[in-house]
Every structure is written in C-alpha cells, then in structure tokens.
Amino acid sequence: MRLPRLFFHLVKKQQGTFFRAMSGSSSSSIIPKTVNPDIQRERDNASFNVEDFAIWWHGGQDKLKLKRYVEKSVYADMKEESMFKTLNLSHEDLYTEAVKDSIRLAKKLQKLQAELNPGGTDIWPGLFSGTNMWGAQPAGNPFTVHLSVTIEAIRNLGTDEQFEKFGKPAENFDIAIAYAQTELGHGTFLRGLETRADFDRETDEFILNTPTITAYKFWPGGLGHSSTHCIAMANLFIDNEPKGVATFFVPLRDMETFMPLPGIDIGDIGKKFGFYGVNNGYLGMKNVRIPRTNMLMRHAQVNRDGTFEQSPAAGLSYFSMLSGRCWIASNHAAMLAVATTIATRYSAVRRQSPINPKEPEVQIMDHVTQQMKLFPEIATCIANKLATQKLGQIYQQTAAEIKRGIFTGLPEIHALSCAMKVLSTSDSASGVERLRLACGGHGYLASSNMSNLYTTTTAGCTYEGENTVLLLQVGRFLMKSGQQALAGKPLAPTVSYLQTAVVENWSGSLENIVQVLQSATANKTRLALENIAARMLGGQTQGEAANNAGIELTQAAELYGRCFIAKTFLEEMTGPSSKNRSPALNKVLRNLLELYLVNTALKNMNEILRVIQISDADLRALQRRLEDSLAAIRKDAVAICDGFDFHDRNLLSTLGAYDGNVYERIFEEAKNSPLNQQPVPKVFHTHLKSFMKSKL
C-alpha cells in the first residue's frame, strides 16, 4: 500500500522544525537515569505479576508483543517531546506538523506491515489511528475519520460494487474521505439537515446544494484541507418531493492540483479547544453535480427512471454512525487509563502533609481522599473498556445480521452504542478533571498532558451526537421496550430485566448489586412511562409530554448504560474467562469490581431506595466496603497502571513517566520554555523598560 503524492503536497516548507533544538537550552538533561525509589517500592510490593495484567488487558501475549514491537519500531528514532512544545505552535504549524507526523507514521506502519504480515491490515492501516500511536501524532491525526468511520460507512451503506469503486481506493489511501454530516445549524437531528440532493432525470445526476449558511457542513474531521472526497448526508428530493436522508459520495478537490472543484466552498473552521491538528472543516456546495450511482444504495435506491425504493428499515441510514460511536467509547476508556496512569504515578512520588503530625510527609496516595480521586477512575476505565469490547461484539453481530436481511437488532445496538458513547465520554471527561485536580498545581501545567486529555475527552461529549440528545434517544428505546414489557412481548437482551427485575432483599453481594441496579432502571422506566401518560391525559401532545419528562428519560438512560457496564464487568470477573487468569490477578480485578459496583450503588442510592429496603446498618456497611476496597487497591495501584503498558511517548507527561522523576522533568521543561531562552525578553526593550522609567 502507498500514500499518494497528493498528501506530500499538503506539507508546506517551514522556516524551522517542530523538533528543533532550542537555543540557550542545556545540552545535557538533568533527568536521572535511575527510577525514583518511591515508585520502585510500589512496584516491588505489588501483589500480582504486572505482565499477567498487561497480557490480559491487551487481549493476549501475542497482541502485547506485537504492540510493544510496533511501539519500539515507531518511536526508536523520534525525540521524546511533550504537549508543552506542541501547544507553542500556531494553528497553521499545528496542522502542518499533524500532516507530517501522520505521513511519517503511515510509512513506518506500512513497512512494519510488509515485514510482519504481508498483505494484512492489522498494522497498516489497523494501528494508524489506534491508541498506542497517539504519541507519534501529538497534534492529532487529520485522517482518523477517514480510516475509522468513512470506509466502514461505504462498506455498510454502499453496494459491493460501490465499495470496490469508492471503498478500495480509500483503503489504499489513494483518496481521503471526510464524513460530512453535521451542519452549522444542525447536528444530531438528521431530519433537520438543510443540505439538498435533487435528482435530475434528464442527466441521471444528483444536484447538491447547501442553500443557507446554516446548511454548510461544519466540523467534519479532515474536511478542511486533508480530504479529496466526502460522504455527504443530505435530504433527498425527487420531483421536489422529500424522500428522507441519504448518503452521497462527493468529489471535493482536483486530484492533481488539490484545488476545490467547481461549486465547492471548503476550508478549515479555525483553532479549537483541542484536537489541534485534526483539520475540522466547513463545506458549502452550489449546484454540485454527481452521478446517480454516487448515492450509496445498499439499502435505499434511486433508479434510472427516478423511482425510489425505500430502505427496509429506517434506522439503516444511521447505522454507519454506530461504528464511530463504538470507536469513540473505546478510545475514551483508553484516554481515562492514560490519565489514571499519570495521576497515580505522580501520587506515588509526591509527598505532602503527614497523617500523624510527628511523622514525615507521606506519599499523597496514602491519603484516603486522594485514593478516592484515583482508584474509582482506574476501576471505571477497566469497566468501560470491557463494556466497549462487548459493545463491539454486538455491533459486529448486528452488522452480520443486517447483511442477511435481519434488522431486529438495530434498535438495541443503536440505543446501546448511544448509551456507551455517553457514559464513556462523560466518565472520561469528569474523570480526567478529577485526576488533574489530584495532581494539584502541577496538573495545571501543559507538560502534564492533563489539559490535552481534558480537551480531547470533553470534545467527545459533543461530537458524533451530543450526549443529552443521545440519552433522549436511549430514553425513547426504553419507553418502547417498557411498553413491550407491559404487553408481554419479547425484549432485546440488554433490557430483558424490564420484565423480571424484582429483587426482594438486599444482600449486598456483587450479583445482588447488579440486580438491584437493573430493578432501579426498570422502575425509572416505569415512572417515566406513567408520567408521560399522565401528561398526555392532561392534554399535552406526545412530544410535549416526552419533552417535559426529559429529565426522567435521561436518568433512566444513564441507568440502562450503567447496568450494561456493571453486568459486563461482573461476567468478566466471575465467568469462564476468569479461569484463564492467575489467582493473584483475579483477586486484584475482583477488588476493582468491588470498588466499581459499591461506588456505583452509593452514587445511585436515591433510585435504589425506591425499589428495595436498605437499613442504616447496610448503608454503613456499604461505606466501609468502599473504604476497604480503596485500602485493598492501594498497594497495587501503580502496578495496575503499569499493566496498562503505556509507552512514555504516549503519556507525553512530565508527571507520569515510568521512571517517576517528576520534579526533574518539570524543571527541565520550564528551563526549555521559549520564554527562557534569553535572559531578557524582547518585550522589556520594546515596552516594559520605557513604561517602568516613565513618571506616572
């Protein structure tokens, strides 16, 4: 496989280079070659074999070995830089570096693919946008959407012939594609999209238009200057009659000159909160003509005579988005794991505030309040990763069924992917902020990488479906499922407990906690149904009633997602797969499961108490279990994070490096700041000196 010459033209010649040696900086590093003794002691005292954890976390020894080999090969000739230096670049330079980094990484992965598995796709392009390659692209990857979303969309929405025509060149990177759905004025509400595709019977073409400013496509990753084509979602019209949303393969730029094609108005939307080099773009179209056969027609078709064949299931038009949501959920679990690694290692090195006044300052991880900031996030990233793996399996199963003409699983995978996207992104965003605070003032440094992690995780709460809107979609699925349950109809597997979730007694066992959470979800669903019905009897329309019950619907949706995560975590820890792990590793994972379930129960106690009686003694016992689980994890926390096996290059953090030499790394970064390369800044001579000498 190859990268076309086109993408090499994207990189402009720069006066300097991102990896230049800064003038005035010391030629020798002050960072010790040894490991900080506090963090080494944590590793020496762990109760389990870290390698066993890493093998489990990465899905087997072979996968772990491959990951390490690829990382070693990719990072061998790359200087270790931090986000601190990346953030010093201008917006144009950030994008330029992102393209250069991506091309350099692509070449390396292509070489490794040919070396290790010729003809395969597991390394290239399989790892190009993977979590283990983040450190090779600190400014972001403009081609992530191309590889993670658009190719899958063509495969699912296009015919086999269309995939050969459009998808294969995309796989080979002969073209690069953006997924142009979101508009300046519309996002998740697809029916509200203003972009039009009108069928011209005479020429057998579609005419695409964005008739207003709000109809402009806005936000698609890579659209600005990195894509030659796009998949555009538009409302289809035949003889001016609307036929619903359809997807179209649209050329954007000349393949030789890279100039926008006639009728195309395209560019970058500007610097953002994060995702600096991803090149999010805008797209306007004025009378852009494409062949009729550029409409992706696996499910809905427009024939040569203009007749329209409706898709057999309405939800198929958004099925391509679901793979993106599965991918987002998985990535955010990994991002939270990065943040937990940084904060936990820092907490093992930082000493402050003695617990007993006459004794020395302790590692801050010895403070229970610090443990409460760290350890639930470790448990959450593990729980969310397991749940997103299960989600991926259900997605693949549903995709296979759809190809066989079976569409019954579509509503469930839609709801489940929405719920997991919401919980994984919101858990990561709130978790990263909590972990940043756990690092005190040093967490505020750009070189900690916490700011980059925060902006990246918070972005996930709004792209590919704003989280509240997605929860409302899950709520609608629960309402329909609740009505089916009342009618005695069969339910989808992940909501089967709506018919059976009645728990008589509180025992506090892990299995009991999961059952009680399911009962609380069923009850919340019932209450929302009843309240909607009552509002409709009072004269409200169904839409008005659902809007006024929106808070309850989103709460029920969150509980539904949390039940899926809790049940998946429990099954992994107690099911057949536990037999393949060592007793010591199982004990550690059991402690993490205990913490996750007990903490989840305490957070949702207001809903739990509505379905089961729990005494004050039971609540006190639950609080003690929370504290005991923190204590049980304390001795293994650093080793667990080591088991995530993040390369220092992927952490990009002065606080989280494996050697634990935090203070030396922080100080060296400060010394290397551009502001410190001259003893007197230029602004002193141009502004400050005259101001200080002026007589006010």
ABEGO torsion letter per residue (X at the ends): XBBBAAAAAABBBBABBAABBBBGBBABBABBABBBAAAAAAAAABABBAAAAAAAAAGEAAAAAAAAAAAAAAAAABBBBBAAAAAABBAAAAAAAAAAAAAAAAAAAAAAAAAABBGBAAAOAAAAABAAAAAABAAEBAAAAAAAAAAAAAAAABBAAAAAAAAAAAAAGABBBBBBABBAABBABAAABABBBBBBAAAGBBBBBBABAAABBBGBBGAAAABABBBBBBBBBBGGBBAEBBBBBBBABBAAAGBBBBGBBBBBAEBBABGAAAGBBBBBBBGBBBBAAABBAAABBBBAAGBBBBBABAAAAAAAAAAAAAAAAAAAAAAAAAAAAAAAAAAAABBBGBABAABBBBBAAABAAAAAAAAAAAAAAAAAAAAAAAAAAAAAAAAAAAAAGBAAAAAAAAAAAAAAAAAAAAAAAAAAAAAAAAAEAAAABAAAGAAAAAAAAAAAAABGEBAAAAAAAAAAAAAAAAAAAAAGBBBBAAAAAAAABBBABBAGBAAAAAAAAAAAAAAAAAAAAAAAAAAAAAGBBAAAAAAAAAAAAAAAAAAAAAAAAAAAAAAAAABAAAAABBAAAAAAAAAAAAAAAAAAAAAAAAAAAAABBBBAAAAAAAAAAAAAAAAAAAAAAAAAAAAAGBBAAAAGBAAABAAGBAAAAAAAAAAABAAAABABBAAAAAAAAAAAABBX
